Amino acid sequence: MSPEPQREDVLVFHMGEYPAEIPRDRRYCWNHMWCLPDAAGKGVHRFGFTAYAVRLLRDVYFLEWYSEPGDVWESRQEIGAIESSKAESALYAPMAGKVIRFNERLLDDPAWINVANYGEGWLFELAGDASETMTAEQYIQYLAEAWPKAQRLIKGQL
């Protein structure tokens, strides 16, 4: 699949007939989270699920974190769990850093992930070095390489 620019500020990755918008104002992680870099320069970044991840998960109805603000995460450390109509999955830290805060709104109603994943459905804020995250263009390439395997998994062939 190739990216199809919809607007100058957004790239689109087509998951079959479903478009996944990838805003250019963010960075992206190996685990399908977006990273909104800290504009104030303090190294605190906001994270959430990409449209690609939300489409695969479908309706999220449970979210749990295994730590608290102030804890330090290692990259790829198991940090929580999520359940949706399509999957139950562990969640992993997209990078190393100190947890600043979680989006408390999601603990009461994780459906915000489904309806506003790039806005009010953000997951947490983490202080750390986000230099290993990908640009929107790099993330689109990452998706293009991973999509054939994801399709087989979705269809139960793996």
N, CA, C and O of each residue as an XYZ file, in Angstrom:
632
protein
N       0.838     -1.181      0.000
C       0.000      0.000      0.000
C       0.880      1.240      0.000
O       1.889      1.285      0.703
N       0.523      2.199     -0.746
C       1.294      3.434     -0.774
C       0.502      4.540     -0.095
O      -0.729      4.529     -0.089
N       1.232      5.503      0.480
C       0.537      6.602      1.125
C      -0.165      7.465      0.089
O       0.304      7.615     -1.039
N      -1.279      8.021      0.486
C      -2.028      8.902     -0.404
C      -2.304     10.186      0.356
O      -3.176     10.205      1.225
N      -1.585     11.264      0.053
C      -1.802     12.505      0.791
C      -3.236     12.985      0.633
O      -3.753     13.085     -0.480
N      -3.865     13.279      1.756
C      -5.227     13.793      1.735
C      -5.195     15.312      1.849
O      -5.883     16.022      1.116
N      -4.391     15.789      2.773
C      -4.137     17.204      2.965
C      -2.634     17.325      3.190
O      -1.949     16.329      3.423
N      -2.149     18.505      3.122
C      -0.714     18.700      3.303
C      -0.245     18.284      4.694
O       0.897     17.852      4.855
N      -1.109     18.409      5.700
C      -0.723     18.111      7.075
C      -1.014     16.672      7.505
O      -0.758     16.312      8.654
N      -1.549     15.841      6.595
C      -1.927     14.468      6.930
C      -1.539     13.529      5.791
O      -1.738     13.837      4.616
N      -0.983     12.380      6.162
C      -0.790     11.289      5.210
C      -1.881     10.267      5.469
O      -2.437     10.222      6.566
N      -2.194      9.451      4.484
C      -3.221      8.423      4.641
C      -2.638      7.078      4.263
O      -2.041      6.924      3.197
N      -2.815      6.103      5.145
C      -2.441      4.724      4.845
C      -3.736      3.948      4.694
O      -4.583      3.976      5.587
N      -3.900      3.257      3.574
C      -5.138      2.510      3.339
C      -4.999      1.081      3.861
O      -4.142      0.312      3.426
N      -5.869      0.761      4.804
C      -5.961     -0.578      5.379
C      -7.114     -1.260      4.650
O      -8.230     -1.335      5.164
N      -6.832     -1.750      3.458
C      -7.927     -2.235      2.630
C      -8.757     -1.034      2.239
O      -8.239     -0.077      1.664
N     -10.043     -1.077      2.546
C     -10.923      0.045      2.200
C     -10.957      1.128      3.274
O     -11.613      2.154      3.090
N     -10.265      0.919      4.387
C     -10.309      1.860      5.500
C      -9.078      2.754      5.525
O      -7.954      2.258      5.597
N      -9.280      4.069      5.466
C      -8.140      4.978      5.526
C      -7.718      5.230      6.978
O      -8.562      5.412      7.855
N      -6.417      5.239      7.219
C      -5.870      5.586      8.529
C      -5.085      6.880      8.351
O      -4.049      6.896      7.686
N      -5.577      7.963      8.945
C      -4.904      9.252      8.831
C      -3.704      9.307      9.763
O      -3.772      8.884     10.917
N      -2.608      9.834      9.241
C      -1.358      9.951      9.976
C      -0.928     11.424      9.928
O      -0.306     11.857      8.958
N      -1.260     12.197     10.979
C      -0.887     13.621     10.981
C       0.626     13.822     10.967
O       1.366     13.095     11.630
N       1.069     14.805     10.211
C       2.493     15.097     10.100
C       3.057     15.850     11.307
O       4.277     15.943     11.449
N       2.209     16.385     12.169
C       2.705     17.173     13.303
C       3.171     16.305     14.470
O       3.523     16.829     15.527
N       3.176     15.001     14.291
C       3.551     14.068     15.348
C       4.697     13.183     14.903
O       5.074     13.145     13.732
N       5.236     12.475     15.880
C       6.218     11.430     15.636
C       5.494     10.112     15.901
O       4.401     10.114     16.467
N       6.085      8.994     15.503
C       5.404      7.708     15.621
C       6.340      6.645     16.177
O       7.557      6.709     16.002
N       5.742      5.662     16.853
C       6.495      4.634     17.558
C       6.234      3.260     16.960
O       5.229      3.044     16.282
N       7.135      2.354     17.216
C       7.081      0.976     16.728
C       5.794      0.267     17.148
O       5.341     -0.647     16.458
N       5.194      0.679     18.282
C       4.007      0.007     18.810
C       2.710      0.726     18.432
O       1.691      0.570     19.105
N       2.750      1.498     17.373
C       1.570      2.168     16.814
C       0.974      3.206     17.746
O      -0.242      3.385     17.814
N       1.856      3.882     18.459
C       1.471      5.055     19.229
C       2.044      6.282     18.532
O       3.112      6.231     17.923
N       1.315      7.376     18.636
C       1.854      8.654     18.169
C       2.493      9.358     19.353
O       2.172      9.085     20.510
N       3.398     10.263     19.039
C       4.099     11.066     20.037
C       3.991     12.519     19.599
O       4.492     12.889     18.537
N       3.343     13.334     20.405
C       3.274     14.765     20.121
C       4.408     15.412     20.898
O       4.333     15.541     22.120
N       5.469     15.822     20.189
C       6.626     16.383     20.883
C       6.267     17.636     21.678
O       5.367     18.393     21.314
N       6.986     17.824     22.752
C       6.775     18.951     23.649
C       7.192     20.251     22.969
O       8.372     20.468     22.696
N       6.229     21.099     22.704
C       6.508     22.380     22.057
C       7.242     23.340     22.995
O       7.918     24.257     22.530
N       7.118     23.140     24.295
C       7.760     24.032     25.268
C       9.234     23.687     25.476
O       9.955     24.432     26.140
N       9.686     22.572     24.918
C      11.083     22.203     25.040
C      11.494     21.598     26.371
O      12.682     21.559     26.692
N      10.536     21.129     27.142
C      10.842     20.538     28.452
C      11.013     19.025     28.383
O      11.311     18.390     29.395
N      10.828     18.443     27.202
C      11.021     17.007     27.032
C       9.857     16.150     27.485
O      10.016     14.943     27.666
N       8.677     16.754     27.675
C       7.472     16.003     28.058
C       6.625     15.833     26.804
O       6.189     16.808     26.192
N       6.404     14.592     26.440
C       5.699     14.282     25.201
C       4.381     13.570     25.509
O       4.287     12.794     26.460
N       3.376     13.846     24.698
C       2.063     13.207     24.846
C       1.961     12.056     23.856
O       2.396     12.176     22.711
N       1.381     10.931     24.301
C       1.259      9.728     23.472
C      -0.196      9.287     23.365
O      -0.998      9.514     24.270
N      -0.517      8.657     22.249
C      -1.831      8.086     22.029
C      -1.740      7.031     20.941
O      -0.674      6.821     20.361
N      -2.843      6.375     20.666
C      -2.880      5.359     19.614
C      -3.099      5.993     18.250
O      -3.880      6.934     18.114
N      -2.411      5.479     17.248
C      -2.622      5.939     15.881
C      -3.964      5.428     15.357
O      -4.572      4.525     15.931
N      -4.408      6.025     14.259
C      -5.641      5.569     13.613
C      -5.508      4.117     13.171
O      -6.488      3.372     13.176
N      -4.298      3.714     12.788
C      -4.042      2.317     12.407
C      -4.341      1.388     13.583
O      -5.047      0.391     13.428
N      -3.805      1.716     14.754
C      -4.023      0.888     15.942
C      -5.500      0.854     16.333
O      -6.041     -0.200     16.664
N      -6.137      2.011     16.291
C      -7.555      2.083     16.676
C      -8.405      1.240     15.735
O      -9.344      0.576     16.175
N      -8.085      1.262     14.450
C      -8.842      0.464     13.481
C      -8.687     -1.033     13.752
O      -9.648     -1.793     13.635
N      -7.467     -1.454     14.115
C      -7.252     -2.868     14.420
C      -7.935     -3.276     15.723
O      -8.475     -4.377     15.828
N      -7.910     -2.392     16.709
C      -8.521     -2.707     18.003
C     -10.044     -2.692     17.935
O     -10.712     -3.524     18.549
N     -10.571     -1.762     17.201
C     -12.001     -1.458     17.135
C     -12.450     -0.844     18.446
O     -11.753      0.030     18.962
N     -13.563     -1.247     19.008
C     -14.138     -0.581     20.172
C     -13.406     -0.943     21.459
O     -13.522     -2.062     21.959
N     -12.654      0.013     21.986
C     -11.926     -0.184     23.239
C     -12.896     -0.024     24.404
O     -13.634      0.959     24.471
N     -12.893     -0.994     25.324
C     -13.784     -0.883     26.471
C     -13.088     -1.079     27.814
O     -13.734     -0.961     28.855
N     -11.787     -1.376     27.822
C     -11.070     -1.527     29.086
C      -9.619     -1.107     28.898
O      -8.977     -1.464     27.910
N      -9.112     -0.342     29.863
C      -7.733      0.123     29.845
C      -7.216      0.109     31.269
O      -7.884      0.585     32.187
N      -6.018     -0.442     31.452
C      -5.415     -0.511     32.784
C      -3.932     -0.199     32.673
O      -3.259     -0.661     31.752
N      -3.422      0.595     33.626
C      -1.997      0.903     33.693
C      -1.386      0.183     34.870
O      -2.027      0.036     35.910
N      -0.142     -0.272     34.718
C       0.566     -0.997     35.776
C       1.518     -0.105     36.559
O       2.338     -0.609     37.327
N       1.429      1.188     36.384
C       2.314      2.098     37.100
C       1.577      3.388     37.423
O       0.383      3.527     37.156
N       2.308      4.321     38.000
C       1.727      5.589     38.433
C       2.613      6.731     37.962
O       3.772      6.516     37.607
N       2.069      7.953     37.958
C       2.919      9.096     37.632
C       4.140      9.115     38.554
O       4.044      8.844     39.751
N       5.277      9.439     37.966
C       6.535      9.445     38.702
C       7.375      8.208     38.458
O       8.589      8.230     38.664
N       6.736      7.116     38.017
C       7.483      5.890     37.713
C       8.329      6.101     36.458
O       8.003      6.921     35.600
N       9.411      5.348     36.373
C      10.286      5.401     35.206
C      10.118      4.112     34.413
O      10.173      3.012     34.964
N       9.914      4.268     33.120
C       9.746      3.124     32.229
C      11.000      2.910     31.399
O      11.698      3.856     31.033
N      11.264      1.662     31.115
C      12.274      1.292     30.134
C      11.553      1.113     28.800
O      10.376      0.752     28.776
N      12.236      1.357     27.716
C      11.643      1.149     26.402
C      11.204     -0.309     26.270
O      11.944     -1.225     26.627
N      10.013     -0.506     25.763
C       9.402     -1.822     25.521
C       9.000     -2.571     26.790
O       8.675     -3.756     26.728
N       9.017     -1.903     27.925
C       8.540     -2.499     29.182
C       7.024     -2.633     29.143
O       6.339     -1.754     28.621
N       6.499     -3.713     29.684
C       5.043     -3.866     29.759
C       4.510     -2.849     30.754
O       4.957     -2.796     31.900
N       3.543     -2.033     30.306
C       3.064     -0.919     31.123
C       1.565     -0.965     31.408
O       1.072     -0.190     32.228
N       0.834     -1.856     30.748
C      -0.599     -1.890     30.957
C      -1.271     -2.933     30.094
O      -0.621     -3.778     29.477
N      -2.605     -2.852     30.067
C      -3.397     -3.798     29.282
C      -4.586     -3.065     28.678
O      -5.074     -2.073     29.220
N      -5.036     -3.581     27.546
C      -6.187     -3.000     26.861
C      -7.065     -4.132     26.347
O      -6.568     -5.177     25.926
N      -8.366     -3.916     26.385
C      -9.312     -4.872     25.815
C     -10.260     -4.122     24.897
O     -10.683     -3.001     25.180
N     -10.577     -4.772     23.795
C     -11.502     -4.190     22.830
C     -12.366     -5.297     22.260
O     -12.245     -6.463     22.636
N     -13.240     -4.909     21.348
C     -14.111     -5.899     20.730
C     -13.321     -6.869     19.851
O     -13.830     -7.939     19.516
N     -12.093     -6.520     19.471
C     -11.301     -7.365     18.597
C     -10.107     -8.027     19.265
O      -9.605     -9.035     18.767
N      -9.639     -7.478     20.393
C      -8.392     -8.005     20.950
C      -8.223     -7.681     22.423
O      -8.786     -6.716     22.939
N      -7.437     -8.512     23.081
C      -6.907     -8.226     24.409
C      -5.411     -8.172     24.210
O      -4.832     -9.044     23.562
N      -4.777     -7.145     24.771
C      -3.362     -6.998     24.506
C      -2.647     -6.307     25.653
O      -3.214     -5.471     26.356
N      -1.386     -6.681     25.822
C      -0.516     -5.951     26.733
C      -0.099     -4.661     26.032
O      -0.053     -4.602     24.803
N       0.200     -3.642     26.811
C       0.706     -2.386     26.273
C       2.160     -2.232     26.705
O       2.532     -2.612     27.815
N       2.973     -1.673     25.820
C       4.400     -1.546     26.069
C       4.845     -0.095     25.916
O       4.301      0.654     25.104
N       5.834      0.284     26.701
C       6.361      1.644     26.645
C       6.969      1.917     25.272
O       7.785      1.130     24.792
N       6.583      3.013     24.641
C       7.114      3.331     23.323
C       8.559      3.823     23.373
O       9.264      3.800     22.364
N       8.996      4.267     24.552
C      10.365      4.742     24.759
C      10.629      4.775     26.258
O       9.705      4.629     27.058
N      11.869      4.962     26.632
C      12.211      5.099     28.047
C      11.846      6.505     28.512
O      11.920      7.465     27.746
N      11.452      6.610     29.778
C      11.150      7.934     30.315
C      10.393      7.867     31.622
O      10.055      6.792     32.116
N      10.135      9.036     32.166
C       9.409      9.177     33.426
C       7.956      9.524     33.133
O       7.674     10.455     32.379
N       7.037      8.775     33.730
C       5.610      9.012     33.547
C       5.231     10.316     34.247
O       5.453     10.475     35.448
N       4.666     11.231     33.495
C       4.224     12.508     34.068
C       2.761     12.409     34.496
O       2.405     12.756     35.623
N       1.928     11.936     33.589
C       0.508     11.747     33.936
C      -0.187     10.877     32.913
O       0.260     10.728     31.775
N      -1.306     10.300     33.358
C      -2.185      9.523     32.500
C      -3.419     10.355     32.210
O      -3.764     11.255     32.975
N      -4.077     10.056     31.114
C      -5.343     10.709     30.787
C      -6.418     10.046     31.645
O      -6.926      8.978     31.304
N      -6.753     10.679     32.744
C      -7.715     10.124     33.706
C      -9.081      9.879     33.069
O      -9.801      8.967     33.477
N      -9.435     10.675     32.087
C     -10.727     10.522     31.406
C     -10.878      9.105     30.846
O     -11.975      8.547     30.850
N      -9.773      8.525     30.364
C      -9.841      7.201     29.741
C     -10.089      6.086     30.746
O     -10.651      5.049     30.396
N      -9.673      6.292     31.991
C      -9.918      5.257     32.995
C     -11.405      5.114     33.285
O     -11.880      4.024     33.602
N     -12.142      6.224     33.175
C     -13.591      6.187     33.362
C     -14.317      5.775     32.089
O     -15.340      5.093     32.140
N     -13.776      6.197     30.943
C     -14.437      5.920     29.670
C     -13.405      5.786     28.551
O     -13.123      6.759     27.853
N     -12.832      4.575     28.371
C     -11.815      4.395     27.335
C     -12.340      4.540     25.911
O     -11.556      4.503     24.963
N     -13.644      4.705     25.743
C     -14.200      4.893     24.401
C     -13.672      6.169     23.742
O     -13.768      6.312     22.523
N     -13.119      7.097     24.523
C     -12.514      8.301     23.943
C     -11.400      7.933     22.967
O     -11.132      8.673     22.020
N     -10.755      6.801     23.192
C      -9.718      6.332     22.274
C     -10.311      6.120     20.890
O      -9.667      6.422     19.885
N     -11.530      5.605     20.830
C     -12.191      5.302     19.563
C     -12.624      6.555     18.805
O     -12.548      6.597     17.577
N     -13.074      7.568     19.532
C     -13.674      8.722     18.872
C     -12.742      9.918     18.736
O     -12.997     10.799     17.915
N     -11.668      9.970     19.520
C     -10.780     11.136     19.476
C      -9.333     10.734     19.756
O      -8.668     11.319     20.612
N      -8.855      9.727     19.019
C      -7.522      9.188     19.315
C      -6.406     10.210     19.162
O      -5.396     10.111     19.860
N      -6.551     11.195     18.268
C      -5.518     12.218     18.111
C      -5.807     13.460     18.950
O      -5.081     14.451     18.865
N      -6.855     13.409     19.751
C      -7.227     14.549     20.592
C      -7.429     14.129     22.031
O      -6.484     13.750     22.723
N      -8.684     14.201     22.475
C      -9.021     13.900     23.869
C      -8.783     12.447     24.262
O      -8.823     12.119     25.448
N      -8.539     11.576     23.296
C      -8.286     10.165     23.582
C      -6.813      9.839     23.775
O      -6.424      8.677     23.656
N      -5.983     10.836     24.070
C      -4.554     10.578     24.317
C      -4.398      9.694     25.548
O      -5.292      9.643     26.393
N      -3.259      8.993     25.653
C      -3.046      8.001     26.710
C      -2.274      8.518     27.920
O      -2.757      8.436     29.049
N      -1.074      9.050     27.685
C      -0.213      9.473     28.793
C       0.803     10.491     28.316
O       1.002     10.688     27.117
N       1.450     11.141     29.295
C       2.561     12.037     29.014
C       3.806     11.437     29.649
O       3.773     10.950     30.779
N       4.895     11.482     28.907
C       6.136     10.836     29.306
C       7.290     11.803     29.045
O       7.383     12.385     27.965
N       8.174     11.973     30.042
C       9.362     12.807     29.878
C      10.521     11.918     29.458
O      10.820     10.921     30.115
N      11.166     12.282     28.365
C      12.287     11.486     27.891
C      12.738     11.924     26.514
O      12.245     12.910     25.966
N      13.670     11.189     25.970
C      14.253     11.474     24.668
C      13.462     10.743     23.585
O      13.481      9.514     23.514
N      12.772     11.505     22.748
C      11.929     10.922     21.696
C      12.648     10.872     20.350
O      11.999     10.779     19.308
N      13.971     10.932     20.360
C      14.718     10.993     19.097
C      14.620      9.718     18.261
O      14.871      9.759     17.057
N      14.262      8.595     18.868
C      14.163      7.352     18.106
C      12.780      7.131     17.492
O      12.537      6.097     16.870
N      11.884      8.085     17.661
C      10.565      7.968     17.041
C      10.678      8.266     15.546
O      11.686      8.799     15.083
N       9.636      7.916     14.806
C       9.636      8.054     13.349
C       8.841      9.277     12.899
O       7.920      9.721     13.583
N       9.211      9.808     11.747
C       8.398     10.845     11.119
C       7.134     10.179     10.559
O       7.043      8.953     10.518
N       6.177     10.981     10.135
C       4.958     10.432      9.519
C       5.306      9.619      8.280
O       4.715      8.565      8.045
N       6.253     10.094      7.490
C       6.646      9.380      6.276
C       7.313      8.039      6.610
O       7.050      7.027      5.961
N       8.167      8.048      7.616
C       8.810      6.802      8.051
C       7.782      5.820      8.606
O       7.886      4.615      8.378
N       6.793      6.330      9.332
C       5.749      5.471      9.895
C       4.898      4.846      8.783
O       4.533      3.673      8.862
N       4.589      5.624      7.760
C       3.834      5.091      6.621
C       4.609      3.925      5.991
O       4.017      2.900      5.653
N       5.919      4.076      5.835
C       6.752      3.009      5.278
C       6.732      1.794      6.197
O       6.645      0.658      5.730
N       6.812      2.032      7.499
C       6.749      0.967      8.509
C       5.427      0.203      8.380
O       5.406     -1.027      8.431
N       4.330      0.941      8.213
C       3.018      0.309      8.041
C       2.955     -0.503      6.751
O       2.423     -1.613      6.735
N       3.491      0.045      5.690
C       3.467     -0.656      4.402
C       4.198     -1.995      4.495
O       3.778     -2.979      3.886
N       5.281     -2.029      5.252
C       6.032     -3.272      5.422
C       5.305     -4.261      6.335
O       5.405     -5.471      6.137
N       4.576     -3.757      7.329
C       3.900     -4.617      8.306
C       2.498     -5.046      7.866
O       1.974     -6.036      8.377
N       1.888     -4.328      6.936
C       0.491     -4.566      6.573
C       0.216     -5.975      6.046
O      -0.798     -6.553      6.438
N       1.049     -6.566      5.186
C       0.743     -7.931      4.714
C       0.626     -8.934      5.879
O      -0.270     -9.777      5.885
N       1.515     -8.840      6.840
C       1.455     -9.741      7.997
C       0.206     -9.454      8.835
O      -0.448    -10.380      9.316
N      -0.118     -8.183      9.008
C      -1.315     -7.805      9.784
C      -2.575     -8.357      9.124
O      -3.477     -8.835      9.812
N      -2.643     -8.297      7.805
C      -3.812     -8.836      7.090
C      -3.966    -10.325      7.312
O      -5.074    -10.816      7.530
N      -2.844    -11.054      7.258
C      -2.901    -12.501      7.495
C      -3.343    -12.791      8.927
O      -4.121    -13.714      9.166
N      -2.848    -12.005      9.870
C      -3.232    -12.177     11.273
C      -4.727    -11.916     11.461
O      -5.419    -12.665     12.151
N      -5.207    -10.854     10.843
C      -6.633    -10.499     10.928
C      -7.502    -11.623     10.364
O      -8.566    -11.931     10.901
N      -7.038    -12.220      9.292
C      -7.802    -13.289      8.641
C      -7.557    -14.648      9.277
O      -8.076    -15.657      8.799
N      -6.766    -14.687     10.359
C      -6.538    -15.922     11.083
C      -5.603    -16.897     10.410
O      -5.681    -18.103     10.647
N      -4.721    -16.390      9.575
C      -3.817    -17.266      8.846
C      -2.487    -17.472      9.557
O      -1.671    -18.272      9.099
N      -2.249    -16.785     10.645
C      -0.990    -16.956     11.377
C      -1.255    -17.686     12.664
O      -0.329    -17.935     13.435
